[in-house]
Amino acid sequence: MPCSSGSTDVTVYLNGEYCPLEEAKVPVLDRGFLFGDGVYEVIPAYGGRLFRCDHHLERLERSLREIRIPNPHTREEWCAIFSRLIEAGEGEDQSVYLQVTRGVAKRDHAFPDHVVPTVFAMANPIVTLGREVLDRGIDAVTRPDIRWARCDIKAVTLLANVLMRQEAKEEGAMEAILVRGGLATEGAASNLFIVRDGTIITPPKGPRLLPGITRDLVLEIAGSHGLSYREADIPETELRLADEVWMTSSTKEVVPVTRLDGQPVGDGRPGPVWQRMYALYQDYKAALRTGDIGD
């Protein structure tokens, strides 16, 4: 049994059951534990409303297809699980973490036959960046991108990301911007944007970066509000000459980078294009909370 029976305190979901986190157990032969053989998603919920849930589930479906794990739930079933998990938050902002691994089997690199995927999900309060952090921006460092060649799959195998994020932390920075073949691709846990001469630029989708849900929303917002933008490669030299640098993710939203490798970005303060985008993004969240837009 993955969870103790009889519990009414809904904290996490594991393989069809709900139970307190401390009672959730996964066998040591689970391939997620042995090989990192699985994928994950993180979905914010604002005021009890899931943020672009269909977009997240579409990305989950794609990740599962790419590593050949059958989707264990329909979209309706996934949404029912998420809704139950965020109910305990009583309307506070939360993020839902879900993970699907190939399942439990004798240790062998080849796919096992007749294995049942392991499904885990939990909801936690979103820890937002304080206003003082947004007002001054964050520090970032650049690092060689040492990850594998399929960064478009949201896989749980994140050791390279962990190492680069730790290096950033040890240098007093919040994020590492990754560089491969002379091109800046994304952050260790975020997507990358720059602004040059008033135009928002982000690298195009492809195997070198994760197709971010917040990234796509930023482009949608830019397009619907007349902000100049394009998808294009960002050479490392262009990154260092940018007027503004942003990082985006579902939980950190849109964050300005004001120091890169110890040097100021632009004038060293969050720029006017970021300020406009941040305000528009908050408007989008407010409309989601009130139900004026769907997820």
Secondary structure, DSSP 4 states (H G I P E B T S, - for coil): --S-TT-----EEETTEEE-GGG----TTBHHHHH--EEEEEEEEETTEESSHHHHHHHHHHHHHHHT----S-HHHHHHHHHHHHHTTTT--EEEEEEEE--B-SS-SSPPSSPPPEEEEEEEE--PPPHHHHHH-EEEEEEE--S-S-TTS-BS--HHHHHHHHHHHHTT-SEEEEEETTEEEEETTBEEEEEETTEEEEPPPBTTB---HHHHHHHHHHHHTT--EEE--EEHHHHHH-SEEEEEETTTEEEEEEEETTEESTTSS--HHHHHHHHHHHHHHHHHHHTSS--
